Amino acid sequence: MSNVLTTDHPAWQAYEDGTRARAVRTASGIWTVSHDRDGLHLACVDGTEDVKPEFVATDPAHLPSVVPAALRDGLAELGVTRRLANPWLWDAITTAVLRQVVRADQARKLYRTWCSSYGTTVEGPHGVLAVAPTPAAVLALPEEQFAAVGAKFHRTALTAAATHYERHHTEWEQMEAGALADALTRIPRIGPWTARAAATDYTGDFSIYPHDDLAVRTWAAKIAPAYPWPGKKDPAFGPLWTGWAGNDRTALHTLTLATLTWGSHAR
C-alpha cells in the first residue's frame, strides 16, 4: 500500500510531527482523515459511517511513454500514490470558486478562514478542523460577512453556485467528470477553469483538470528543469501536455495528478 498521499486540497493541515489531517463531509456524516508514519486513519465524528471517504490510486506505470525522461523519472520516484476524492461536491465547488483570481497560498488561507468562520468545526487528531458552510448557510450570509473574511469578490459566484447546487446537485452527483464540468459552467461566474477544477476534485479524474494551470507548469519545470518548456503564459503548454497522452485518459490523469502530488510534497 502506498505511503504517499496527495495533499493538494487546501483543507489539509500539516503538523510538526509530519501528520496531515482534514475533515470531510460525506452523504452520511463528517469524517476526520489523517495520515502519519503509521498510515491512513479515518474516523466518523458526526452522523453515521454509511458513506465512507474514498481514495483514488495513481500508478506511475500508467504515465505516457513519450514524456521527457527527467519528468518520468521524477514522478516514478513517488511510487503509487493516493488522493482523497472529495466526497462533497459542494465543497469541491466552493474550493474552486475561492481559487479564482488569488494566488494558491492566498486561496489556501481564504478557504480555511471561510470554513472555520462559517462552516462546521470538529475535533481532529491534533486540533480543530472545519468543513465548508452548507449552501443554505452561504445564502443566509449578509454581504458584510463575505467581506469580513476576504471573500467579497467571490460572493456573487458563491451565492449563484449555492442556488444552482440546491436545485441540481442530485443530478450533478451522478455525472462523469466531463459532463459535470460542462454542467457547472452554466452557473453564473463559473468559467471552464473553475468548473474543471471542481469536477476533478469531486470525481478524482484528473484527465479533465485545467492542464495549463500554473501549478502544473511550475512543478513540471522543477522536476525537469532542462526541458524546453513553453513560457508561463504560452498557450502551447496545454496542447503539449495533453498531446503526450493522446486519447489515453488514464495516462493524462496519471501525468497531471502525479505532477501535482510531487508539488504538494516539494512544498
DOLUMDO-691832 format. One record per residue (C-alpha): residue in one letter; x, y, z. Coordinates in nm, 3 decimals, decimal comma. Layout:
<sites>
<site><aa>A</aa><u>X</u><v>Y</v><w>Z</w></site>
...
</sites>
This chain:
<sites>
<site><aa>M</aa><u>0,000</u><v>0,000</v><w>0,000</w></site>
<site><aa>S</aa><u>0,130</u><v>0,344</v><w>-0,092</w></site>
<site><aa>N</aa><u>0,256</u><v>0,575</v><w>0,180</w></site>
<site><aa>V</aa><u>0,235</u><v>0,887</v><w>-0,039</w></site>
<site><aa>L</aa><u>-0,085</u><v>1,089</v><w>-0,007</w></site>
<site><aa>T</aa><u>-0,174</u><v>1,378</v><w>-0,237</w></site>
<site><aa>T</aa><u>-0,248</u><v>1,684</v><w>-0,023</w></site>
<site><aa>D</aa><u>-0,326</u><v>1,947</v><w>-0,287</w></site>
<site><aa>H</aa><u>-0,664</u><v>2,041</v><w>-0,136</w></site>
<site><aa>P</aa><u>-0,643</u><v>2,346</v><w>0,096</w></site>
<site><aa>A</aa><u>-0,827</u><v>2,165</v><w>0,377</w></site>
<site><aa>W</aa><u>-0,518</u><v>1,956</v><w>0,455</w></site>
<site><aa>Q</aa><u>-0,345</u><v>2,080</v><w>0,770</w></site>
<site><aa>A</aa><u>0,022</u><v>1,995</v><w>0,829</w></site>
<site><aa>Y</aa><u>0,166</u><v>1,936</v><w>1,176</w></site>
<site><aa>E</aa><u>0,519</u><v>1,934</v><w>1,314</w></site>
<site><aa>D</aa><u>0,529</u><v>1,556</v><w>1,354</w></site>
<site><aa>G</aa><u>0,456</u><v>1,509</v><w>0,983</w></site>
<site><aa>T</aa><u>0,087</u><v>1,432</v><w>1,024</w></site>
<site><aa>R</aa><u>-0,157</u><v>1,568</v><w>0,766</w></site>
<site><aa>A</aa><u>-0,527</u><v>1,591</v><w>0,853</w></site>
<site><aa>R</aa><u>-0,853</u><v>1,731</v><w>0,721</w></site>
<site><aa>A</aa><u>-1,225</u><v>1,700</v><w>0,783</w></site>
<site><aa>V</aa><u>-1,466</u><v>1,598</v><w>0,504</w></site>
<site><aa>R</aa><u>-1,842</u><v>1,567</v><w>0,474</w></site>
<site><aa>T</aa><u>-1,989</u><v>1,260</v><w>0,305</w></site>
<site><aa>A</aa><u>-2,356</u><v>1,190</v><w>0,234</w></site>
<site><aa>S</aa><u>-2,394</u><v>1,039</v><w>0,581</w></site>
<site><aa>G</aa><u>-2,167</u><v>1,236</v><w>0,813</w></site>
<site><aa>I</aa><u>-1,847</u><v>1,426</v><w>0,884</w></site>
<site><aa>W</aa><u>-1,517</u><v>1,238</v><w>0,896</w></site>
<site><aa>T</aa><u>-1,167</u><v>1,325</v><w>1,003</w></site>
<site><aa>V</aa><u>-0,897</u><v>1,186</v><w>0,775</w></site>
<site><aa>S</aa><u>-0,534</u><v>1,184</v><w>0,886</w></site>
<site><aa>H</aa><u>-0,210</u><v>1,042</v><w>0,752</w></site>
<site><aa>D</aa><u>0,105</u><v>0,982</v><w>0,956</w></site>
<site><aa>R</aa><u>0,402</u><v>0,744</v><w>0,970</w></site>
<site><aa>D</aa><u>0,162</u><v>0,461</v><w>1,055</w></site>
<site><aa>G</aa><u>-0,057</u><v>0,521</v><w>0,751</w></site>
<site><aa>L</aa><u>-0,410</u><v>0,642</v><w>0,697</w></site>
<site><aa>H</aa><u>-0,670</u><v>0,691</v><w>0,971</w></site>
<site><aa>L</aa><u>-1,042</u><v>0,764</v><w>0,923</w></site>
<site><aa>A</aa><u>-1,298</u><v>0,841</v><w>1,192</w></site>
<site><aa>C</aa><u>-1,664</u><v>0,939</v><w>1,163</w></site>
<site><aa>V</aa><u>-1,716</u><v>1,219</v><w>1,417</w></site>
<site><aa>D</aa><u>-2,069</u><v>1,328</v><w>1,327</w></site>
<site><aa>G</aa><u>-2,355</u><v>1,135</v><w>1,163</w></site>
<site><aa>T</aa><u>-2,317</u><v>0,775</v><w>1,054</w></site>
<site><aa>E</aa><u>-2,047</u><v>0,566</v><w>0,886</w></site>
<site><aa>D</aa><u>-2,274</u><v>0,454</v><w>0,600</w></site>
<site><aa>V</aa><u>-2,084</u><v>0,651</v><w>0,332</w></site>
<site><aa>K</aa><u>-1,707</u><v>0,642</v><w>0,373</w></site>
<site><aa>P</aa><u>-1,449</u><v>0,869</v><w>0,206</w></site>
<site><aa>E</aa><u>-1,289</u><v>0,706</v><w>-0,099</w></site>
<site><aa>F</aa><u>-0,937</u><v>0,733</v><w>-0,239</w></site>
<site><aa>V</aa><u>-0,807</u><v>0,731</v><w>-0,596</w></site>
<site><aa>A</aa><u>-0,481</u><v>0,542</v><w>-0,652</w></site>
<site><aa>T</aa><u>-0,237</u><v>0,665</v><w>-0,917</w></site>
<site><aa>D</aa><u>0,035</u><v>0,437</v><w>-1,054</w></site>
<site><aa>P</aa><u>0,331</u><v>0,593</v><w>-1,243</w></site>
<site><aa>A</aa><u>0,334</u><v>0,282</v><w>-1,461</w></site>
<site><aa>H</aa><u>0,048</u><v>0,449</v><w>-1,650</w></site>
<site><aa>L</aa><u>0,245</u><v>0,763</v><w>-1,741</w></site>
<site><aa>P</aa><u>0,254</u><v>0,840</v><w>-2,114</w></site>
<site><aa>S</aa><u>0,551</u><v>0,665</v><w>-2,274</w></site>
<site><aa>V</aa><u>0,668</u><v>0,979</v><w>-2,457</w></site>
<site><aa>V</aa><u>0,707</u><v>1,219</v><w>-2,162</w></site>
<site><aa>P</aa><u>1,059</u><v>1,359</v><w>-2,109</w></site>
<site><aa>A</aa><u>1,280</u><v>1,111</v><w>-1,924</w></site>
<site><aa>A</aa><u>1,356</u><v>1,352</v><w>-1,638</w></site>
<site><aa>L</aa><u>0,986</u><v>1,412</v><w>-1,579</w></site>
<site><aa>R</aa><u>0,908</u><v>1,041</v><w>-1,590</w></site>
<site><aa>D</aa><u>1,192</u><v>0,957</v><w>-1,351</w></site>
<site><aa>G</aa><u>1,093</u><v>1,226</v><w>-1,103</w></site>
<site><aa>L</aa><u>0,730</u><v>1,116</v><w>-1,096</w></site>
<site><aa>A</aa><u>0,820</u><v>0,747</v><w>-1,081</w></site>
<site><aa>E</aa><u>1,004</u><v>0,809</v><w>-0,754</w></site>
<site><aa>L</aa><u>0,668</u><v>0,877</v><w>-0,587</w></site>
<site><aa>G</aa><u>0,550</u><v>0,521</v><w>-0,649</w></site>
<site><aa>V</aa><u>0,179</u><v>0,450</v><w>-0,629</w></site>
<site><aa>T</aa><u>0,006</u><v>0,745</v><w>-0,463</w></site>
<site><aa>R</aa><u>-0,342</u><v>0,806</v><w>-0,325</w></site>
<site><aa>R</aa><u>-0,571</u><v>1,108</v><w>-0,327</w></site>
<site><aa>L</aa><u>-0,898</u><v>1,160</v><w>-0,143</w></site>
<site><aa>A</aa><u>-1,176</u><v>1,214</v><w>-0,398</w></site>
<site><aa>N</aa><u>-1,371</u><v>1,499</v><w>-0,238</w></site>
<site><aa>P</aa><u>-1,692</u><v>1,330</v><w>-0,119</w></site>
<site><aa>W</aa><u>-1,891</u><v>1,656</v><w>-0,110</w></site>
<site><aa>L</aa><u>-1,949</u><v>1,823</v><w>-0,445</w></site>
<site><aa>W</aa><u>-2,043</u><v>2,148</v><w>-0,274</w></site>
<site><aa>D</aa><u>-1,701</u><v>2,167</v><w>-0,108</w></site>
<site><aa>A</aa><u>-1,532</u><v>2,099</v><w>-0,442</w></site>
<site><aa>I</aa><u>-1,725</u><v>2,388</v><w>-0,598</w></site>
<site><aa>T</aa><u>-1,652</u><v>2,615</v><w>-0,301</w></site>
<site><aa>T</aa><u>-1,281</u><v>2,538</v><w>-0,319</w></site>
<site><aa>A</aa><u>-1,261</u><v>2,609</v><w>-0,692</w></site>
<site><aa>V</aa><u>-1,453</u><v>2,937</v><w>-0,658</w></site>
<site><aa>L</aa><u>-1,228</u><v>3,060</v><w>-0,377</w></site>
<site><aa>R</aa><u>-0,925</u><v>2,993</v><w>-0,600</w></site>
<site><aa>Q</aa><u>-1,048</u><v>3,246</v><w>-0,857</w></site>
<site><aa>V</aa><u>-0,814</u><v>3,544</v><w>-0,910</w></site>
<site><aa>V</aa><u>-0,596</u><v>3,488</v><w>-0,599</w></site>
<site><aa>R</aa><u>-0,261</u><v>3,305</v><w>-0,568</w></site>
<site><aa>A</aa><u>-0,253</u><v>2,950</v><w>-0,436</w></site>
<site><aa>D</aa><u>-0,123</u><v>3,046</v><w>-0,090</w></site>
<site><aa>Q</aa><u>-0,388</u><v>3,318</v><w>-0,058</w></site>
<site><aa>A</aa><u>-0,661</u><v>3,078</v><w>-0,170</w></site>
<site><aa>R</aa><u>-0,550</u><v>2,825</v><w>0,091</w></site>
<site><aa>K</aa><u>-0,571</u><v>3,083</v><w>0,368</w></site>
<site><aa>L</aa><u>-0,905</u><v>3,216</v><w>0,242</w></site>
<site><aa>Y</aa><u>-1,058</u><v>2,868</v><w>0,222</w></site>
<site><aa>R</aa><u>-0,953</u><v>2,783</v><w>0,577</w></site>
<site><aa>T</aa><u>-1,079</u><v>3,114</v><w>0,716</w></site>
<site><aa>W</aa><u>-1,409</u><v>3,072</v><w>0,529</w></site>
<site><aa>C</aa><u>-1,463</u><v>2,723</v><w>0,669</w></site>
<site><aa>S</aa><u>-1,359</u><v>2,798</v><w>1,027</w></site>
<site><aa>S</aa><u>-1,570</u><v>3,117</v><w>1,035</w></site>
<site><aa>Y</aa><u>-1,895</u><v>2,994</v><w>0,881</w></site>
<site><aa>G</aa><u>-1,869</u><v>2,616</v><w>0,845</w></site>
<site><aa>T</aa><u>-1,884</u><v>2,324</v><w>1,088</w></site>
<site><aa>T</aa><u>-1,588</u><v>2,258</v><w>1,317</w></site>
<site><aa>V</aa><u>-1,489</u><v>1,920</v><w>1,461</w></site>
<site><aa>E</aa><u>-1,205</u><v>1,794</v><w>1,675</w></site>
<site><aa>G</aa><u>-0,924</u><v>1,632</v><w>1,476</w></site>
<site><aa>P</aa><u>-0,623</u><v>1,429</v><w>1,590</w></site>
<site><aa>H</aa><u>-0,416</u><v>1,745</v><w>1,651</w></site>
<site><aa>G</aa><u>-0,678</u><v>2,017</v><w>1,695</w></site>
<site><aa>V</aa><u>-0,986</u><v>2,171</v><w>1,539</w></site>
<site><aa>L</aa><u>-1,071</u><v>2,104</v><w>1,174</w></site>
<site><aa>A</aa><u>-1,351</u><v>2,258</v><w>0,970</w></site>
<site><aa>V</aa><u>-1,573</u><v>2,178</v><w>0,673</w></site>
<site><aa>A</aa><u>-1,730</u><v>2,436</v><w>0,443</w></site>
<site><aa>P</aa><u>-2,059</u><v>2,609</v><w>0,523</w></site>
<site><aa>T</aa><u>-2,359</u><v>2,449</v><w>0,355</w></site>
<site><aa>P</aa><u>-2,527</u><v>2,614</v><w>0,055</w></site>
<site><aa>A</aa><u>-2,814</u><v>2,722</v><w>0,279</w></site>
<site><aa>A</aa><u>-2,572</u><v>2,883</v><w>0,524</w></site>
<site><aa>V</aa><u>-2,398</u><v>3,066</v><w>0,239</w></site>
<site><aa>L</aa><u>-2,727</u><v>3,203</v><w>0,108</w></site>
<site><aa>A</aa><u>-2,813</u><v>3,330</v><w>0,456</w></site>
<site><aa>L</aa><u>-2,489</u><v>3,527</v><w>0,500</w></site>
<site><aa>P</aa><u>-2,518</u><v>3,908</v><w>0,470</w></site>
<site><aa>E</aa><u>-2,281</u><v>4,078</v><w>0,230</w></site>
<site><aa>E</aa><u>-2,059</u><v>4,219</v><w>0,504</w></site>
<site><aa>Q</aa><u>-1,972</u><v>3,871</v><w>0,630</w></site>
<site><aa>F</aa><u>-1,820</u><v>3,781</v><w>0,295</w></site>
<site><aa>A</aa><u>-1,607</u><v>4,094</v><w>0,314</w></site>
<site><aa>A</aa><u>-1,508</u><v>4,017</v><w>0,675</w></site>
<site><aa>V</aa><u>-1,315</u><v>3,706</v><w>0,570</w></site>
<site><aa>G</aa><u>-1,180</u><v>3,842</v><w>0,242</w></site>
<site><aa>A</aa><u>-1,439</u><v>3,679</v><w>0,014</w></site>
<site><aa>K</aa><u>-1,616</u><v>3,991</v><w>-0,108</w></site>
<site><aa>F</aa><u>-1,505</u><v>3,929</v><w>-0,467</w></site>
<site><aa>H</aa><u>-1,632</u><v>3,571</v><w>-0,452</w></site>
<site><aa>R</aa><u>-1,976</u><v>3,649</v><w>-0,306</w></site>
<site><aa>T</aa><u>-2,178</u><v>3,652</v><w>-0,628</w></site>
<site><aa>A</aa><u>-2,015</u><v>3,332</v><w>-0,756</w></site>
<site><aa>L</aa><u>-2,068</u><v>3,153</v><w>-0,424</w></site>
<site><aa>T</aa><u>-2,431</u><v>3,257</v><w>-0,390</w></site>
<site><aa>A</aa><u>-2,508</u><v>3,170</v><w>-0,754</w></site>
<site><aa>A</aa><u>-2,338</u><v>2,834</v><w>-0,706</w></site>
<site><aa>A</aa><u>-2,531</u><v>2,768</v><w>-0,384</w></site>
<site><aa>T</aa><u>-2,862</u><v>2,844</v><w>-0,554</w></site>
<site><aa>H</aa><u>-2,789</u><v>2,616</v><w>-0,851</w></site>
<site><aa>Y</aa><u>-2,644</u><v>2,344</v><w>-0,628</w></site>
<site><aa>E</aa><u>-2,962</u><v>2,320</v><w>-0,423</w></site>
<site><aa>R</aa><u>-3,163</u><v>2,277</v><w>-0,745</w></site>
<site><aa>H</aa><u>-2,938</u><v>2,040</v><w>-0,937</w></site>
<site><aa>H</aa><u>-2,694</u><v>1,860</v><w>-0,707</w></site>
<site><aa>T</aa><u>-2,874</u><v>1,524</v><w>-0,718</w></site>
<site><aa>E</aa><u>-2,840</u><v>1,519</v><w>-1,097</w></site>
<site><aa>W</aa><u>-2,484</u><v>1,655</v><w>-1,092</w></site>
<site><aa>E</aa><u>-2,360</u><v>1,395</v><w>-0,846</w></site>
<site><aa>Q</aa><u>-2,440</u><v>1,115</v><w>-1,092</w></site>
<site><aa>M</aa><u>-2,240</u><v>1,266</v><w>-1,381</w></site>
<site><aa>E</aa><u>-1,898</u><v>1,163</v><w>-1,504</w></site>
<site><aa>A</aa><u>-1,625</u><v>1,424</v><w>-1,483</w></site>
<site><aa>G</aa><u>-1,652</u><v>1,586</v><w>-1,827</w></site>
<site><aa>A</aa><u>-2,031</u><v>1,616</v><w>-1,821</w></site>
<site><aa>L</aa><u>-2,018</u><v>1,756</v><w>-1,469</w></site>
<site><aa>A</aa><u>-1,768</u><v>2,022</v><w>-1,570</w></site>
<site><aa>D</aa><u>-1,992</u><v>2,124</v><w>-1,859</w></site>
<site><aa>A</aa><u>-2,295</u><v>2,144</v><w>-1,628</w></site>
<site><aa>L</aa><u>-2,113</u><v>2,362</v><w>-1,376</w></site>
<site><aa>T</aa><u>-2,026</u><v>2,620</v><w>-1,643</w></site>
<site><aa>R</aa><u>-2,398</u><v>2,705</v><w>-1,658</w></site>
<site><aa>I</aa><u>-2,365</u><v>2,871</v><w>-1,317</w></site>
<site><aa>P</aa><u>-2,306</u><v>3,247</v><w>-1,347</w></site>
<site><aa>R</aa><u>-1,940</u><v>3,339</v><w>-1,283</w></site>
<site><aa>I</aa><u>-1,828</u><v>2,977</v><w>-1,311</w></site>
<site><aa>G</aa><u>-1,598</u><v>2,951</v><w>-1,612</w></site>
<site><aa>P</aa><u>-1,429</u><v>2,645</v><w>-1,763</w></site>
<site><aa>W</aa><u>-1,124</u><v>2,659</v><w>-1,531</w></site>
<site><aa>T</aa><u>-1,335</u><v>2,670</v><w>-1,213</w></site>
<site><aa>A</aa><u>-1,577</u><v>2,406</v><w>-1,341</w></site>
<site><aa>R</aa><u>-1,300</u><v>2,165</v><w>-1,439</w></site>
<site><aa>A</aa><u>-1,115</u><v>2,212</v><w>-1,109</w></site>
<site><aa>A</aa><u>-1,435</u><v>2,140</v><w>-0,913</w></site>
<site><aa>A</aa><u>-1,534</u><v>1,838</v><w>-1,122</w></site>
<site><aa>T</aa><u>-1,182</u><v>1,696</v><w>-1,093</w></site>
<site><aa>D</aa><u>-1,174</u><v>1,736</v><w>-0,715</w></site>
<site><aa>Y</aa><u>-1,511</u><v>1,563</v><w>-0,677</w></site>
<site><aa>T</aa><u>-1,465</u><v>1,275</v><w>-0,920</w></site>
<site><aa>G</aa><u>-1,092</u><v>1,226</v><w>-0,871</w></site>
<site><aa>D</aa><u>-1,050</u><v>1,223</v><w>-1,252</w></site>
<site><aa>F</aa><u>-0,757</u><v>1,449</v><w>-1,340</w></site>
<site><aa>S</aa><u>-0,786</u><v>1,383</v><w>-1,712</w></site>
<site><aa>I</aa><u>-1,017</u><v>1,688</v><w>-1,728</w></site>
<site><aa>Y</aa><u>-0,815</u><v>1,913</v><w>-1,498</w></site>
<site><aa>P</aa><u>-0,718</u><v>2,253</v><w>-1,649</w></site>
<site><aa>H</aa><u>-0,380</u><v>2,122</v><w>-1,758</w></site>
<site><aa>D</aa><u>-0,222</u><v>2,459</v><w>-1,834</w></site>
<site><aa>D</aa><u>-0,277</u><v>2,562</v><w>-1,473</w></site>
<site><aa>L</aa><u>0,017</u><v>2,748</v><w>-1,317</w></site>
<site><aa>A</aa><u>0,070</u><v>2,474</v><w>-1,058</w></site>
<site><aa>V</aa><u>0,113</u><v>2,206</v><w>-1,326</w></site>
<site><aa>R</aa><u>0,354</u><v>2,428</v><w>-1,522</w></site>
<site><aa>T</aa><u>0,554</u><v>2,519</v><w>-1,211</w></site>
<site><aa>W</aa><u>0,607</u><v>2,167</v><w>-1,079</w></site>
<site><aa>A</aa><u>0,675</u><v>2,016</v><w>-1,420</w></site>
<site><aa>A</aa><u>0,952</u><v>2,272</v><w>-1,474</w></site>
<site><aa>K</aa><u>1,101</u><v>2,198</v><w>-1,133</w></site>
<site><aa>I</aa><u>1,101</u><v>1,822</v><w>-1,194</w></site>
<site><aa>A</aa><u>1,261</u><v>1,855</v><w>-1,538</w></site>
<site><aa>P</aa><u>1,435</u><v>2,195</v><w>-1,543</w></site>
<site><aa>A</aa><u>1,644</u><v>2,120</v><w>-1,852</w></site>
<site><aa>Y</aa><u>1,342</u><v>2,056</v><w>-2,072</w></site>
<site><aa>P</aa><u>1,249</u><v>2,350</v><w>-2,304</w></site>
<site><aa>W</aa><u>0,906</u><v>2,418</v><w>-2,152</w></site>
<site><aa>P</aa><u>0,680</u><v>2,685</v><w>-2,306</w></site>
<site><aa>G</aa><u>0,678</u><v>3,015</v><w>-2,114</w></site>
<site><aa>K</aa><u>0,440</u><v>3,080</v><w>-1,825</w></site>
<site><aa>K</aa><u>0,175</u><v>3,237</v><w>-2,046</w></site>
<site><aa>D</aa><u>0,250</u><v>3,045</v><w>-2,363</w></site>
<site><aa>P</aa><u>-0,069</u><v>2,863</v><w>-2,475</w></site>
<site><aa>A</aa><u>0,145</u><v>2,586</v><w>-2,625</w></site>
<site><aa>F</aa><u>0,181</u><v>2,420</v><w>-2,283</w></site>
<site><aa>G</aa><u>-0,170</u><v>2,276</v><w>-2,272</w></site>
<site><aa>P</aa><u>-0,156</u><v>2,104</v><w>-2,614</w></site>
<site><aa>L</aa><u>0,196</u><v>1,978</v><w>-2,537</w></site>
<site><aa>W</aa><u>0,083</u><v>1,825</v><w>-2,207</w></site>
<site><aa>T</aa><u>-0,234</u><v>1,663</v><w>-2,336</w></site>
<site><aa>G</aa><u>-0,063</u><v>1,557</v><w>-2,659</w></site>
<site><aa>W</aa><u>0,176</u><v>1,329</v><w>-2,472</w></site>
<site><aa>A</aa><u>-0,121</u><v>1,124</v><w>-2,354</w></site>
<site><aa>G</aa><u>-0,312</u><v>1,125</v><w>-2,683</w></site>
<site><aa>N</aa><u>-0,654</u><v>0,965</v><w>-2,628</w></site>
<site><aa>D</aa><u>-0,544</u><v>0,776</v><w>-2,317</w></site>
<site><aa>R</aa><u>-0,735</u><v>0,941</v><w>-2,032</w></site>
<site><aa>T</aa><u>-0,566</u><v>0,723</v><w>-1,770</w></site>
<site><aa>A</aa><u>-0,225</u><v>0,840</v><w>-1,890</w></site>
<site><aa>L</aa><u>-0,333</u><v>1,205</v><w>-1,881</w></site>
<site><aa>H</aa><u>-0,484</u><v>1,161</v><w>-1,535</w></site>
<site><aa>T</aa><u>-0,163</u><v>0,997</v><w>-1,412</w></site>
<site><aa>L</aa><u>0,066</u><v>1,261</v><w>-1,561</w></site>
<site><aa>T</aa><u>-0,133</u><v>1,551</v><w>-1,415</w></site>
<site><aa>L</aa><u>-0,212</u><v>1,416</v><w>-1,071</w></site>
<site><aa>A</aa><u>0,138</u><v>1,275</v><w>-1,018</w></site>
<site><aa>T</aa><u>0,285</u><v>1,617</v><w>-1,104</w></site>
<site><aa>L</aa><u>0,055</u><v>1,793</v><w>-0,854</w></site>
<site><aa>T</aa><u>0,137</u><v>1,529</v><w>-0,593</w></site>
<site><aa>W</aa><u>0,509</u><v>1,587</v><w>-0,646</w></site>
<site><aa>G</aa><u>0,444</u><v>1,958</v><w>-0,597</w></site>
<site><aa>S</aa><u>0,249</u><v>1,913</v><w>-0,274</w></site>
<site><aa>H</aa><u>0,539</u><v>1,714</v><w>-0,130</w></site>
<site><aa>A</aa><u>0,803</u><v>1,956</v><w>-0,260</w></site>
<site><aa>R</aa><u>0,624</u><v>2,245</v><w>-0,095</w></site>
</sites>
